[in-house]
Amino acid sequence: AQSVSQHNHHVILSEAASLELGCNYSYGGTVNLFWYVQYPGQHLQLLLKYFSGDPLVKGIKGFEAEFIKSKFSFNLRKPSVQWSDTAEYFCAVNDYKLSFGAGTTVTVRA
Amino acid sequence: GAGVSQSPSNKVTEKGKDVELRCDPISGHTALYWYRQSLGQGLEFLIYFQGNSAPDKSGLPSDRFSAERTGGSVSTLTIQRTQQEDSAVYLCASSPRERGDGYTFGSGTRLTVV
């Protein structure tokens, strides 16, 4: 199964700052890629997904992610964060099994 | 139902007791996963069911853990002789097909072993 690496354990930033969270997976082939978010006290929700086609994927709440096949990466971005983006973010990769990264905690200061 | 339903939402049990956690996936979803989320940890894969195929049990941490899925729908995760390190949130997710169209997660069962 895939190994999924998320580069940042905890990110702290101010409102209106830009956010980029790194995600790499371990090997190629046909994969489906996901970013999930878990707001405090809530369950996991799908932010966006990539199956095929345009490698720049737009999700909910202004998030987007770029799939770079040659780098085995699927980084998440948001140009301007809000306090309400404070949450834990998980990258996941599915070849035959859905594997998650360890998660990145994002704290946005008002 | 409209989403993945897990019960109970919270469970406190004494060390050494057995517990059963239930997951009702979205109707028609063929893929079902169990994960465990411990405080400050990521999601640890436990077991994966896909249709009528033999489940992938490679993530079960010990032989105290078992899971079944009856009729391709409801799944039960059983932990025997619970230990304090079993305390975690147990999450269930389902998807309409093997490679997933975005898995839908339940709210989880918070298990506390005292």
Interface residues (C-beta under 8 A of the other chain):
Chain A: A1 N32 F34 Y36 H43 L44 Q45 L46 K49 F51 F90 N94 Y96 K97 L98 S99 F100 G101 A102 G103
Chain B: Y33 Y35 Q41 G42 L43 F45 Y48 D56 S58 L91 A93 E98 R99 G100 D101 G102 Y103 T104 F105 G106 S107 G108
